[in-house]
Amino acid sequence: MLALIAKLKMDHKKGSLNKLEISPLDIRISVDKDFVRFVKDRLLKWRKPVALEDVFTVKLIGHKVPFMITKAHPSEGVIDKYTEFTIRSSPPERERW
């Protein structure tokens, strides 16, 4: 079972994802509120729709770290400042993808 490390709860705005959870694909990471804000700020700049099981990279200290969207409600949409955003510390279970 994956451990939930950090969560930012925001008010929902129409036209955005209500909830989004991402997990690193290759490594375990340490997650705190500052890290969640850092990643969410990067994703907010995209302003593109995302969907469940999408894979994307975030550049961390010169390395691209792949993440997968493991939960999304609704299953696709745009991330905005009101999206409840969660990052797990370990990769998703293999049977999910």
N, C-alpha and C positions, 0 to 999 in steps of 0.2 A: 504494500500500500504506500502511495506517495504521501509525503508529509507536506501539509500546507504551511508555508512559512510566513508569507506576508500578503496583505489584502488591503486595497484602497477602496472604500465605498463612496460612491458619488450619487447624486440625484440623476435619474434618467431623463434624457431629452429625446423627443420624438425623432425618428429617423436614424437612430444610432443603435449599436449593440447595447443590450441591457447589461450583459455579463460576458467576460472573456477570461479564459484561463490558458496560459501557455506553459510549456515545459521544454527544457533544453533537450536536444536529441542525443548528444554524445557524452555529456559529462554531468557530474553533480556540481551544483553551484551553491554558494552561500547567498541567501536572499534576505534583504532587510527593506524597510520602507524607502530608503534612499535609492536602492537599486530598482525597486518597482517604479518609482517616479522617473528615474533615468530612462528605463526601457519604454515606459508609457509615453514620455515626451518624444522619444524617437518615432514611435508608432503614430502619434498624433500628427507629426509632420508629413506623413504619407498621404493622408486624406483620401485613401483608396479603400474600396470594399475588401474585406477579408472574409474567409469562410472556415468552417470547421475542417481540421486536418491540413490547412495551409502550412507551408514551411517557409521560414524567412530567416535571415541572419541579422545579428546585431553586432556591431564592431565594439569589442571590449579590449582595451589595452593593446591595440594593434592586431587583434585576432578576431576573425569572424566566427561567432558562435551561433549555430543553427538552433532555432526554436520551432516548435509545432504548436498550432492552436488545438488544444485538447478538449476545450469546452467553449461553446459560444451560444448565446441566446439573444435574439434568434440565431439560427445556424449560419447566417451571413449578414454582413452590414458594415457600417463605417464606425471606427473607434472615435469617440469624442471625449471631452473632459468629464462627461457624466457616466461613462462606462465603468462598471465595477470590474476592476482589473486584478487578476491574481497570477502570480508566478510560482510554479512548483520548483523544488530544489533538485529533482531528479528526473531522468527521462521517463516518458510514458510507458505503460506496459505494452509489450510487443503485440499482443493480440488486437490492440486498438488501431494499429496501422500496419 
